[in-house]
Amino acid sequence: MIGYCCINMTLDEQKIKVNRGMIKKTFQTKGLPYVSELVLLNLDDTLKILKWNVKNNILLYRMSSDSFSWMSEYCFSDLPKFDFIKKKLEHIGNYIKDNKLRVGFHPGPFNVLASQNPDVVTKTINELNKHSEIMDIMCLEQSTYYPINIHVNITKPSLEDSMKRFCDNFQLLSDSCKFRLTVENDDSPNQYSVLDLYNGVYKNIGIPIVFDQHHFLYGKRDQDMKSALELALSTWKTKAITHMSSSKTIEDDKAKKTAHADYIYEKIETFGYDFDTEIEAKAKELAVIKYKISFL
């Protein structure tokens, strides 16, 4: 399966959005009643996107972490309309299972499980657990078939020390979250390769590695692509997920090479293996459709 992330460009033109949120001042002023209203709208539109995906045979989709605004600041059960929210999530979960969709989350870079700051770690654990709680309410299997993917996100004082903190703090997550968590290689020579993550994370806590082909091209070259992909795939018990994007420099020679292009210009290298791929292109579902026409 090949899918995309969060925003549907086609439906966005119809004001269908899954990431309605608010600034902190608004959250402090309007509080949980307003959060509930936005969550309900976001969930309604999430279902509309999933139905569009099924109609267009795109069965892999990354859900938006912004569907629940400021979710680290409250318990879901404290939301004034939680009963309605719970029913909508259950309905979405049933639709996902009935139509054999695969969904996941990729919480933002502020989630630093390996942080040296205890407050950041506490907030990260809360945020990651909340993502998994959403999936639990949807009655989705507690496994990496429905993954929650993050990066290590820090390298100080060393990669080895950071990965050890990552593994130590992993033990503080809910069991539900532990069963779903995955970790991804980076796009910098100074950050984490698949081999680093295999030795420093997978061997210690057993979570799968998401292979990002674009990140591999600009990251640490301690393996060839085939070996790195094979090593990442070997860590999965469910069908593996990988990421794919092209460099923005193909469309704009002044762009940063690690920036994502609107579309995909290279073939996903499978080396004969079968896995699912999230396309992280700026044109979202349009990039998936164009890729299928160009390469499949």
N, C-alpha and C positions, 0 to 999 in steps of 0.2 A: 504494500500500500504506500501511496505517496500522498502527503497532506500538507497543510499550511497552518499558520499560526494566528489565532485570535480574531483579527479583523477581516471581514469579507468586503472587498472593495466594491463589488457589484451591489450588495445590499446596503453598504454605507451611504450610497447615494440616495437611498430611501429612508435615511435617518435610523437605520437599524444598527444599534450599537450594543456592545457588551461591556463597555468600560466607563460607564457614567460614574463620575466621582466628584470629589469636592476638595477644596483647599482646607487646611487645618482650621482656619478661622470659621469657615462655614460649618465644619463638623462640630466645633465647639459651640456654635450659635444654634444650629438646627438639630443637632444630636441624632439619636437613634431613630426617631420617627422618619427623618429625611433619608437616613441610610436605608431603612426598610423600603421606602418608595423607590429609591434608585436600584436596589437589589432586585426587586420584583420586575422592574423594567428590563434590567440586564438579563435576567433569567428568561423572560419572555423572548427576548431577541436571540439569546443563545439557542433556544429551541428552533427558532426560525432559521438560523444559520445551519444548524444540524440537518434540518429538513431540506434546505437547499443543497447541502453537501450530499445527502443521500440521492436526491434527484439527479445530481451531476456526477455520481459515482466517485466521490471523494470521501473515503471512509476513515481517514486519519485526520485528527483535528486537535490542535493545542488550545485548550480553554484559557480564557483571560483571567489572570490573577487579580485584575481590577474589578471583577464583578461585585465583590464585596468591599466597598470603600472603607479604609481604616480598620480592617478586620482584626488587626492585632490589638485594638483598643477595647474590645468588648467580647462577651460570650455570645455566640449565635442565638442561644435560647433567650437572651435579654432583648432581642429585637422585637419591637411591638407587634409585628406581623409575622412572627417566626412560624406560626402554624401554616400560613399560606406559603411562606418561603420553603418550608420543609416539603410540602405537597408538590410544589413546582420542581424542586430538586429530585424528588422521587420519580416524578413523571419524566423528567429529562433522563434520569438513569435508566428507566424502563425503555425509553426510546433508543438510547444508546445500545442496550443489550439486545433489544428486539431487532435492530437493524445492523448488528454486528459492527458497530463503530468502535474505533479505538481512540481514546482521548487521554490527555495528560496535562500537566502544568509545568511551567518553567518560571518559578518565582524570581523576582528581580535581583540584581547584583548587591543590593543592600542586605541580603540574607547571607551572612558570613558566619557559618558554623565554626570556622577555625579562628575567629577573631580573638585577639588578645584582650579585648574589652569585654568584661563579663556582661555588661548591659546589652551589648550588641548580640552576644550569644543568646541571652535570655529572650530578646525580641525575635531573633531568628528561629529559635525553637518554637515559640508561640506561633509565628507566622507559618512555618512549615507544617506544624500540627494542624493548624486551621485549614490548610489546603487539603490535608488528608481527611479531616472531618467532613469537608464538603463532599468528597468522594464516598465517605462512609454513609452519609445521609442519602446519597444517590444509590446506595446499595451496590457499588462497584467492587469487584474482587480486590482484596488487599494483596496486590502483587504488582510487579513492574510491567504487567501488561497495561496498566494504567499508571504511568510513572509520574513522579515528581522529580524533576531534574534540576540540579544546581551545579555550580562550579565551586572549587575550593576557595577561590576569590582572594587569597592572600598568600604572600610568600615570605613573610617576616617571622622570625629572624632567618629562617631557611625553609626550603621546600619540605624537608624532612620533618622539621618541628611543626610546620603548619598542618601537614597531613596527619601527624600524630594528634594534634588538637582536634582536627576534624573527626578523627575516629573516636577519640575520647568523648567528644560532645555528641556524637551520633547516638551514644548509649542513653542520652537524656531525652531523646525523642520518644513519642508514643510508639507502641508496637505497630500500629496502623501505618504510621509514617515511615518507620524503618522498612517495612515490607515493600514500600513503593519508591524509596529514594534511589536515585541514580546520580552519577557524577560525570562531568564532561571534560574532554581535553580542551586546551586553550590555544589562542592564536598568536602567542608571543614566545620567542625562544627562551625567555626568562621565566615562563610559567610552566604549566603541567602538560606533559605529553601523555599519551595512552600508557606508555611503559612506566612513567612515574606513578600514575594512578593505579596501575596494576600492582606494582610493588608496595606502594605506600598506603593505598586505601583498600583495594579489592582483597588483597591477601590478609588484611586485618579484620575487615567487617563484611566482606563478601557482597558489596553492592555492585551492580552492573555499571559498565562504562559506556557512555554514549559517544560514539565516534563521530566527530564533526569533520567532514572532508575539507571544508574551507579552512577551518582552524589548523588542520594538519599541515596544509600547504604553507602557512605562515608561522607555524609553531616550531618547537624544538625538533630537529631532525635526528632522532636517535633510532629510528626504524624506517624502512621503506613503507609505502602506503599499504601494500598488501599485508605485510606483517602486522602493522598497527591495527588495521581493520580486523584481521583474524584474532588478534589478542583481545580486542574489545568484544568481539562477538562471543568469544569463549567464556565471558563472564556472565552471560545471560542464561537464565533458566526459561523465561518466556521468550517469544520472538523479539529479537533486538530492534531497537530504534536507533537510527542515525540521523544526522543533520546535514543539510546541503545548502550552500549558497555560493554565488559567484562574486568576485571582487568588483566593487563599484568602479574601479579604474577602467574596466572594459567600456563603460558608458561615459565616464568622465576621467580623463587622464590626470586631472588635478586632485582627484579624490584620494582619501586614505586607502591604502591597498586592502586593509582588513575590513573596510566598510562593505556592507551588503549591497549588491546591485538590485535593480528592480526585477530582473528576470534571471534565469539560469542559462548559462552559455556553455557549460561543459556537461558531459554525461556523468551520472552517478556511477562511480566505480564499484561494481559488485564483486568482481573477481569470481563470479559464479555462485556467490552466496545469496541466500534469500533473507531479506530483512526489510523493515519498514523505514521510511525516510520522511522527516519533516523538512519541507523546503522553507528556508528562512529568507525568502526574497521579499522586497518591499512591495511588490505587486500582488502578494498574497495568492489568492485562488487563481488569479489571472496567470501568474507564473506557473502554477501547477498545470493548468490547461495547456499553456504554450509548450511546457516541457514535454507533456504527453504527446503532443502533435509532432514535436521536433525529434524526440528520441525514442518513443515507444511504438 
